Structure formats: structure tokens, C-alpha cells
């Protein structure tokens, strides 16, 4: 019923023990922005995807994840 994936993409960057994490089965670029007002080093993590739709249109998609 479910397809098995043997490879995942995840950010390779400095992380805290309570940080956020995004796992993707598709290739993507990751960006991390720390909140300046956070005493605990909280941040937003973004996974940015670029792909081609069925009609050959170039598409871009960003997914954000935060730990507040």
C-alpha cells in the first residue's frame, strides 16, 4: 500500500537539541533563520523545492516549520 523510500533529504546545519526538523523524500534546499528576540535560539526552518509541473511550468514551493 505504501511505497518505501530508501533516501531522505534533511538539513545539514548546526541544530539545537530542541530544534525543528524537516525530512523530505524530494531534493530541496534548506534555510534556517533564527529569531533575534529569542533567548533560547528559536528559529524558522524552510525547505525550498523547485520542480516542473505536468504542463512544463516551472514551480517553486517553500514549506516552513517553527518551534515556538
C-alpha positions in Angstrom: 0.0 0.0 0.0 2.8 2.5 0.9 5.8 3.0 -1.3 9.1 2.5 0.6 11.7 5.2 0.2 15.3 4.4 0.9 16.6 8.0 0.7 15.5 11.2 2.5 16.8 14.7 2.5 17.3 16.7 5.7 19.2 19.9 6.6 22.9 19.7 7.3 23.5 22.6 9.7 24.0 23.3 13.3 21.0 22.4 15.3 19.9 22.6 19.0 18.6 19.6 20.9 15.1 21.1 20.8 15.2 22.4 17.2 12.9 21.7 14.3 13.5 19.2 11.5 12.1 18.6 8.0 12.6 15.3 6.2 11.8 15.2 2.5 11.7 12.4 0.0 12.3 15.0 -2.7 15.5 17.0 -3.2 15.3 20.5 -1.7 17.3 23.3 -0.3 17.1 24.2 3.4 17.3 27.6 5.0 17.4 28.4 8.7 16.6 31.9 10.2 17.0 32.4 14.0 14.6 34.8 15.7 16.7 37.7 17.1 14.2 38.2 20.0 14.5 34.6 21.2 16.7 34.0 24.2 16.6 30.2 23.5 17.8 30.4 19.9 14.4 29.5 18.3 14.2 29.7 14.5 12.2 29.0 11.4 13.3 26.2 9.1 12.4 26.4 5.4 12.5 23.6 2.8 12.5 25.1 -0.7 11.5 23.0 -3.7 11.8 23.7 -7.4 10.1 21.4 -9.8 8.3 21.2 -13.2 4.6 20.7 -13.4 2.9 18.3 -15.9 2.4 21.2 -18.3 6.1 22.0 -18.1 5.5 25.1 -16.0 8.3 25.9 -13.5 7.1 25.8 -9.9 8.6 26.8 -6.6 7.3 25.9 -3.2 8.5 26.8 0.3 7.5 24.9 3.5 8.2 26.5 6.9 8.5 24.8 10.2 8.9 26.6 13.6 9.3 25.6 17.2 7.7 28.3 19.4 
